Amino acid sequence: MIEQRIQQHFIDSADLKYQSAQPLSKPIAAGIQAMLASVTSGGKVLACGNGGSAADAQHFAAEFVGRFERERPELGAIALTTDSSIITAIGNDYNFDVIFAKQVRALGLPGDVLLAITTSGNSKNVLLAIEAAHEREMTVVALTGKGGGKMGAALRETDVHICVPHDRTARIQEVHLLVLHCLCDGVDSQLLGDLESPQ
């Protein structure tokens, strides 16, 4: 019984990835171009999210700063989820809703990119980070699911919305990880040439 349940998870995840490939390829390509334009002009990506999305923000930053699959010069990225002193100070002195927005205002510059990750599209601290990014003349690359929630209305035409067409958080997160890998691979291929096809 448990083995069948496990197998169903694999099947459901694979099905959603297959179904998402065509509708998400265009916004992912736009996200790649936004990040490429930023890092090639000396900018950086600030990434944020809560819970599993916080882990995704850190995963992305690690692959941007270190490397994805090929050796290349370091690319600027900061996960706004990692400094416990900043997060707890802001959360304590102000409130949890502004833990990302205050960091965006402190660190973000025109031409930078905010990678905003929320499966529901309704995380208030991520929405406020988007508002702060717009104040700083940054482009937002948003990863959501469940129809995009409030984030869809918060984005500008110059932003990029990558919305996974599903309502289950676990499935959305699984596709988000693939999207992050596509973003990293796409930036690398634009910088280094398309010498290697995905394996």
NORQUI-V608401 format. One record per backbone hydrogen bond with DSSP energy under -0.5 kcal/mol. CO is the residue of the C=O (numbers start at 1). NH is the residue of the N-H. Records with the same first field share a line. If there is no record, write none. Layout:
CO: NH ; NH
This chain:
1: 5
2: 6
3: 7
4: 8
5: 9
6: 10
7: 11
8: 12
9: 13
10: 14
11: 15
12: 16
13: 17
14: 18
15: 19
16: 20
17: 21
18: 22
19: 23
20: 24
21: 25
22: 26
23: 27
24: 28
25: 29
26: 30
27: 31
28: 32
29: 33
30: 34
31: 35
32: 36
33: 37
34: 38
35: 39
36: 40
38: 41 ; 43
39: 42
44: 113
45: 47 ; 78
46: 115
47: 80
48: 117
50: 53
51: 54 ; 55
52: 56
53: 57
54: 58
55: 59
56: 60
57: 61
58: 62
59: 63
60: 64
61: 65
62: 66 ; 67
64: 75
70: 68
76: 45
78: 47 ; 80
79: 82
82: 84
83: 87
84: 88
85: 89
86: 90
87: 91
88: 92
89: 93
90: 94
95: 98
96: 99
98: 102
100: 104
101: 105
102: 106
103: 107
104: 108
109: 112
112: 139
113: 46 ; 115
114: 116 ; 141
115: 48 ; 117
116: 118 ; 143
119: 145
121: 151
123: 127
124: 128
125: 129
126: 130
127: 131
128: 132
129: 133
130: 134
131: 135
132: 136
133: 138
134: 137
137: 111
139: 114
140: 142 ; 160
141: 116
142: 144 ; 162
143: 118
144: 164
145: 148
146: 149
148: 151 ; 152
149: 152
150: 153 ; 154
151: 155
156: 159
160: 142 ; 162
161: 163
162: 144 ; 164
164: 166
166: 146
167: 169
168: 172
169: 173
170: 174
171: 175
172: 176
173: 177
174: 178
175: 179
176: 180
177: 181
178: 182
179: 183
180: 184
181: 185
182: 186
183: 187
184: 188
185: 189
186: 190
187: 191
188: 192
189: 193
193: 195
